[in-house]
Amino acid sequence: MLAARFGRSHLVSTLNAGPRRDDSDEEVRADLSDLGDALPPGTLSLQLRDRDFASAEPAILTHIRQAEGLPPALPAVLFPRSFDGVDELLSEAFAAGYQPFEGPRPIGLSFAGLRDVDMIDDRLRFGAGTSWGALLTAAAKRGEAVPEGTLADLFGTPVEAAEAGLFDAADVERVAGLAACATATLPPLGVGVTDRCWATRSTDEAKALFERTVRRYRPLFTEVIPPLDAEALAVAGFWRGSRRFARGGAVLRIVFEGSRAQRLAAITAASWSIGRAGGVFQHRGRLPDRDVLSALAVGAGAARVVVDRLPPSQPEGAVVGAALTAIRGRMTERHVIWYPRDLTDSLGQAMRLLRRPPVPAPMDSWDALRIALKKAMP
């Protein structure tokens, strides 16, 4: 399907035939081992999977690294196990010359181990590692609901959703630029969501319906799924009746929040309006995490990147689509670019599209010392 959309007869997934590389030299590994000895057990990881997970880079770059056998972006990752333990880990890392995600000796930082759910002044505080299921369980014990959990395909954790503004009132605590935990007031158990999708004939039609729906009904969440994203989801089996999709047609998704009566009234009015404008209601299963689309693209010899602004030029054969979202009426537009990868420079090609700095050469502790001395010289 992708080869045809790119005007190709076929695609090659990768030129890599060997095991994945790890460019950390012995001195760096020994230095990190010493750091690990100074930290509580289990709070420092050198495992490739953990370094991928906590790289803080777009998922597409991690997928390309894995497919091409390239090392992770970072040599190790810190995993605090409690809110109180964060400062200790960072202090030890700084003392050893490591800094989260930047500097001559970057190190990863992940709050996936912060899974506790606590009550703070009649509000719930939950860590970045709290799952939707854990938050639902904790909320139910208090007679509260978490209707935002239906959007787990877009927000992997409640803290990610809080960062995006999905919760009505939430405060997010950050450390080193990362969300460590969030505190939110949740609605009563009677509040739920209704999640619906409509196929449209074109992106322009979907955009018009999107803007009209957000203005008139102000749903909890509204999005336009670009045509190639929708087509890939259909091929993967997440849509029923996908033959009714028009080539180049986008999908409008609306999530209403409220009591059963409120949602029924809103969805009835919106459905009538969208149907009159040409939208076709689509039955679907639960949608996957959108990063799954990026993984599928890489596995097929392509890539899928999401950018705020389109670059001056796109790779040959690229297909660009508009991805619009609105959370509680706040609208944003991004661009999704699918393209056949240049297998001689897959990572660099993606990083240029994402406007990220080039990958630096591996650096040992002597390099770091030379840089520090050079900066200190008058």
C-alpha positions in Angstrom: 0.0 0.0 0.0 2.7 2.5 1.0 4.9 1.8 -2.1 2.0 2.6 -4.4 1.3 5.8 -2.5 4.9 6.9 -2.9 5.0 6.0 -6.6 7.4 3.1 -6.0 7.1 -0.5 -7.2 8.5 -1.7 -3.8 10.2 -0.6 -0.6 13.1 -2.1 1.3 12.8 -2.0 5.1 16.5 -1.8 6.1 20.0 -2.5 4.9 21.0 -3.6 8.3 21.7 -7.4 8.7 23.7 -7.5 11.9 23.1 -7.0 15.6 22.4 -3.6 17.1 25.5 -1.6 18.0 26.3 0.0 21.3 29.0 2.7 20.8 29.7 3.2 24.6 33.4 2.6 25.1 34.9 0.7 28.0 35.8 3.8 29.9 32.3 5.3 29.7 30.8 2.0 30.8 33.1 1.8 33.7 32.3 5.3 34.7 28.6 4.6 34.5 29.1 1.4 36.6 30.7 3.6 39.3 27.8 5.9 39.2 25.4 3.0 39.5 27.2 1.8 42.6 26.6 5.2 44.2 22.9 5.1 43.5 20.1 3.0 45.0 19.7 -0.4 43.3 17.6 -0.4 40.1 17.8 3.4 39.6 20.4 3.4 36.8 20.0 1.3 33.6 22.4 0.7 30.7 19.9 -1.6 28.9 19.2 -0.8 25.3 15.4 -1.1 25.8 15.4 1.3 28.7 17.7 3.8 26.9 15.3 3.7 23.9 12.2 4.2 26.2 13.7 7.2 28.0 15.5 9.0 25.1 13.1 12.0 25.1 13.2 12.0 21.3 10.3 11.4 18.9 9.4 7.8 18.6 10.1 7.7 14.9 13.8 8.3 15.6 13.9 5.4 18.1 12.2 3.1 15.6 14.8 4.0 12.9 17.6 3.4 15.4 16.2 -0.1 16.1 15.6 -0.9 12.5 19.1 0.2 11.3 21.0 -1.3 14.2 22.1 2.1 15.6 22.8 2.7 19.3 20.3 4.6 21.5 20.7 8.3 21.8 21.8 8.1 25.4 24.4 5.9 27.2 22.3 5.3 30.4 19.0 6.2 32.1 18.1 7.3 35.6 14.9 5.8 37.0 13.8 7.5 40.3 11.5 5.2 42.3 9.9 7.9 44.4 9.2 11.6 44.4 11.6 12.0 47.3 14.4 10.2 45.5 14.6 12.4 42.4 16.9 15.0 44.0 19.4 12.4 45.2 19.7 10.8 41.8 20.2 14.1 40.0 22.8 15.3 42.6 24.9 12.1 42.1 24.6 12.4 38.3 25.7 16.1 38.3 28.6 15.2 40.6 29.8 12.6 38.1 29.5 15.2 35.3 26.2 13.9 33.7 23.3 16.1 32.9 19.8 15.0 31.7 19.5 15.0 27.9 22.1 17.7 27.2 25.7 18.8 27.7 28.9 16.9 26.8 27.9 13.9 29.0 24.1 13.5 28.6 22.1 10.9 30.5 18.5 9.9 30.2 15.9 10.5 32.9 12.6 8.6 33.2 9.8 9.0 35.7 8.1 5.7 34.7 8.9 4.4 38.2 6.7 7.0 39.8 3.4 5.1 39.9 1.8 6.2 43.2 -1.6 7.9 43.4 -2.0 10.1 46.4 -4.7 12.5 47.6 -3.5 16.1 48.0 -6.0 18.6 49.4 -9.0 16.7 47.9 -7.3 16.3 44.6 -5.5 13.3 43.1 -1.7 13.4 42.5 -0.4 10.7 40.1 3.1 10.0 38.9 4.3 9.9 35.3 4.4 6.1 35.5 0.8 5.8 36.6 -1.3 3.8 34.1 -4.8 4.7 33.1 -6.0 1.5 34.9 -4.4 2.5 38.1 -5.9 6.0 38.0 -9.3 4.6 37.2 -9.1 2.2 40.2 -8.0 5.0 42.6 -10.7 7.4 41.3 -13.5 4.8 41.6 -12.6 4.3 45.3 -13.3 8.0 45.7 -16.5 8.0 43.7 -14.8 9.8 40.8 -14.4 9.1 37.0 -11.6 9.4 34.5 -13.4 9.9 31.2 -10.1 11.0 29.6 -8.9 7.4 29.7 -10.7 6.7 26.4 -8.0 8.6 24.6 -5.2 6.2 25.6 -4.3 5.8 21.9 -3.1 9.4 21.9 -1.9 9.9 25.5 -0.1 6.8 26.8 -0.4 7.9 30.5 -2.6 10.2 32.5 0.3 12.6 33.0 0.8 13.0 29.2 -2.9 13.8 29.0 -2.6 16.4 31.8 0.3 18.0 30.0 -1.8 18.4 26.9 -4.7 20.0 28.9 -7.1 17.1 28.6 -8.0 17.2 32.3 -10.3 20.2 33.2 -8.0 21.5 35.9 -4.5 20.0 36.4 -1.2 21.1 37.7 1.9 19.4 36.2 5.2 19.3 38.2 8.4 19.2 36.0 11.9 18.2 36.7 14.7 18.8 34.1 11.9 19.7 31.7 10.1 16.4 32.1 6.6 16.0 33.6 7.2 14.0 36.9 3.6 14.1 38.2 0.3 15.8 37.9 -2.5 16.9 40.3 -6.0 17.1 39.1 -9.6 17.4 40.2 -11.7 14.6 38.7 -15.5 14.5 37.9 -18.0 12.3 39.7 -18.6 8.7 38.5 -21.7 9.7 36.5 -19.5 11.6 34.0 -18.5 9.5 30.9 -17.5 10.0 27.3 -18.8 9.2 23.8 -16.2 8.7 21.1 -17.3 8.7 17.4 -15.7 9.0 14.0 -16.9 10.1 10.5 -15.2 9.6 7.1 -15.1 12.6 4.9 -14.4 13.1 1.2 -11.4 15.4 1.6 -9.2 17.1 4.2 -10.8 20.5 3.4 -14.2 19.0 4.2 -12.9 17.5 7.4 -11.3 20.8 8.5 -14.6 22.7 7.9 -16.5 20.2 10.0 -13.8 20.2 12.7 -13.9 24.0 13.1 -17.7 24.1 13.1 -18.0 21.3 15.6 -15.5 22.9 18.0 -17.2 26.2 17.8 -20.7 25.0 18.2 -20.4 22.0 20.7 -16.9 22.4 22.3 -16.3 18.7 22.8 -13.7 17.3 25.2 -11.5 16.3 22.2 -11.8 16.7 18.5 -9.3 15.7 15.8 -8.8 15.3 12.1 -6.9 12.1 11.2 -5.0 12.7 8.0 -5.8 10.5 5.0 -2.8 8.2 5.0 -3.0 7.7 8.7 -6.7 6.7 8.3 -5.8 4.4 5.3 -3.0 2.7 7.3 -5.4 2.2 10.3 -7.9 0.7 7.9 -5.4 -1.7 6.3 -4.4 -2.7 9.8 -8.0 -3.6 10.5 -9.0 -0.9 12.9 -11.9 0.4 10.7 -14.9 -1.4 9.5 -16.3 -0.7 6.1 -13.1 0.9 5.1 -14.0 0.6 1.4 -16.3 3.6 2.0 -13.2 5.8 2.4 -12.6 8.2 -0.4 -9.0 8.4 -1.6 -7.6 11.5 0.0 -10.5 11.6 2.5 -9.7 12.4 6.2 -11.5 11.2 9.3 -13.2 13.4 11.9 -13.1 12.1 15.5 -15.2 13.7 18.3 -15.2 12.8 22.0 -18.0 14.3 24.1 -17.8 14.4 27.9 -20.7 14.7 30.3 -23.6 12.8 31.8 -25.4 10.2 29.6 -28.2 12.7 28.8 -25.7 15.5 27.9 -23.7 13.2 25.7 -26.7 11.9 23.9 -28.0 15.4 23.1 -24.6 16.6 21.9 -23.8 13.5 19.7 -27.3 13.6 18.2 -27.0 17.2 17.2 -23.4 16.8 15.9 -24.2 13.6 14.0 -27.1 15.3 12.2 -25.0 18.3 11.2 -22.0 16.2 10.1 -24.2 13.8 8.1 -25.8 16.7 6.3 -22.4 17.9 5.3 -21.4 14.6 3.8 -19.7 12.8 6.7 -20.2 9.1 6.9 -20.3 7.5 10.3 -17.6 4.8 10.8 -17.6 1.8 13.1 -14.2 1.0 14.5 -12.4 -0.9 17.2 -10.1 0.6 19.8 -7.4 2.6 18.0 -3.7 1.8 18.7 -1.1 4.2 20.1 -0.2 6.4 17.2 3.4 5.5 17.6 2.4 2.1 16.3 1.9 3.8 12.9 5.5 5.1 13.0 6.7 1.6 13.8 4.6 0.1 10.9 6.0 2.7 8.6 9.7 1.9 9.5 9.0 -1.8 9.2 7.8 -1.2 5.6 10.8 0.9 4.6 9.1 4.3 5.1 8.9 6.8 7.9 6.1 8.9 9.5 7.1 12.2 11.2 4.9 14.8 12.8 6.1 18.5 12.6 4.7 21.8 13.7 5.9 23.5 10.6 6.5 22.0 7.2 10.2 22.0 6.1 11.2 23.9 3.0 11.3 20.6 1.0 10.2 17.0 1.6 11.7 13.8 0.4 10.7 12.6 -3.1 7.4 10.8 -3.0 6.4 12.2 0.4 2.7 12.4 1.3 1.8 15.2 3.6 -1.4 15.4 5.7 -2.9 17.9 8.2 -3.5 16.7 11.7 -5.8 19.0 13.6 -6.7 18.6 17.3 -8.8 20.6 19.7 -8.8 19.9 23.5 -11.7 21.7 25.3 -11.9 24.2 22.4 -8.1 24.9 22.1 -7.2 24.2 18.5 -3.8 23.2 17.1 -2.6 22.1 13.7 0.4 19.9 12.9 1.6 18.1 9.8 2.2 14.4 9.2 4.7 13.4 6.6 5.0 9.9 5.3 7.9 9.2 3.0 10.2 6.4 1.7 13.3 6.4 3.8 16.8 7.0 2.3 18.4 3.8 3.7 21.9 5.3 3.5 20.9 8.1 5.9 17.6 7.2 7.5 18.3 8.8 10.9 19.8 12.0 9.5 17.0 12.4 7.0 14.4 12.2 9.8 16.3 14.5 12.1 16.5 17.1 9.4 12.8 17.0 8.8 12.2 17.3 12.6 14.7 20.2 12.7 16.8 18.4 15.3 20.6 18.9 15.6 22.8 16.2 14.0 23.9 13.2 16.1 27.2 14.0 17.8 30.1 11.7 17.7 30.6 9.4 20.7 32.4 11.3 23.5 34.5 9.9 26.3 35.4 11.5 29.6 38.6 13.0 28.3 36.6 14.8 25.6 34.3 16.2 28.3 37.3 17.4 30.3 38.9 19.1 27.2 35.6 21.0 26.5 35.3 22.1 30.1 38.9 23.4 30.2 38.4 25.2 26.9 35.3 27.0 28.3 37.2 27.9 31.5 40.2 29.4 29.7 40.2 33.2 29.5 
